[in-house]
């Protein structure tokens, strides 16, 4: 069992915008093997059919002039010792 993942990322608009495309298990090779178990009078056959392929598309944008607000100090006195 092996798996091949790949991805591509584009940046545009003066590096403020980003578009990324990711593909997981592009050849659908990440499949567990079938189970065939025989013990005394018990026979167990399990055929697993699993599609592990995934596609992810994401977009992010960085806004200019963003200023984070200062965080207040946490009052730890009420937590006890």
Number of C-alpha atoms within 10 A of each C-alpha: 8 9 14 13 13 11 12 10 12 11 14 10 8 6 10 12 14 15 14 14 14 15 16 17 18 16 13 16 14 17 15 11 11 11 10 10 10 9 7 5 5 7 9 9 10 10 10 11 10 10 11 14 16 12 13 10 12 10 12 11 13 10 8 7 6 7 6 6 6 6 6 6 6 6 7 8 7 6 6 5 5
